[in-house]
Each structure stands twice: as C-alpha cells, then as structure tokens.
C-alpha cells in the first residue's frame, strides 16, 4: 500500500516538480518501483512515466524507456497494456 501511495503522491506533484528534483531524486524511485513484483505498481509506474516523460533529461529518458520496454513484455495484461501505451506516447514525443 505504501508503494502505490508513493506513486500517487509523485503523480500529484507533476505540476510543481522541477526537472532537477524529478531527475535527481524521483527517477531512481520510479525505476526501482518499475521492478516491483506487484502488477498494480508496475502499470501505475507506466502511467507515471507517461505523465513526466517531457520533463526528463536525456539520461533519465534512456533509463525509463528501458524499464518501460521491459514492462511491454510483462506476462500481466494490464502491465503490458499500459507500458505499450506509454511507449506509444514516448515514440510520438520523440518524433515531434
């Protein structure tokens, strides 16, 4: 329950977080939670990355894209679904 609340808290901060705080402090937490064994945690991380992708530095983008790509092949339908949606969003942003 604490992990899911942490994800929701991070999402609520999306409008006030600076790029510096996001990239230096929260990206590592997001990447750690992307490896969680609980599917609800992982698919919420995919949603979170989708929201914050535009604020990520190039190094953070590479790390998060790798984590999301891994989730695209997850055995849980919801995890793979939201990870694929996130990758579609990332690909559209990278083309723009």
C-alpha positions, 0 to 999 in steps of 0.5 A: 500500500505504501508503494502505490501511495508513493506513486500517487503522491509523485503523480500529484506533484507533476505540476510543481516538480522541477526537472532537477528534483524529478531527475535527481531524486524521483527517477531512481524511485520510479525505476526501482518501483518499475521492478516491483513484483506487484502488477498494480505498481508496475502499470501505475509506474507506466502511467507515471512515466507517461505523465513526466516523460517531457520533463526528463533529461536525456539520461533519465529518458534512456533509463525509463524507456528501458524499464518501460520496454521491459514492462511491454513484455510483462506476462500481466495484461494490464502491465503490458497494456499500459507500458505499450501505451506509454511507449506509444506516447514516448515514440510520438514525443520523440518524433515531434 
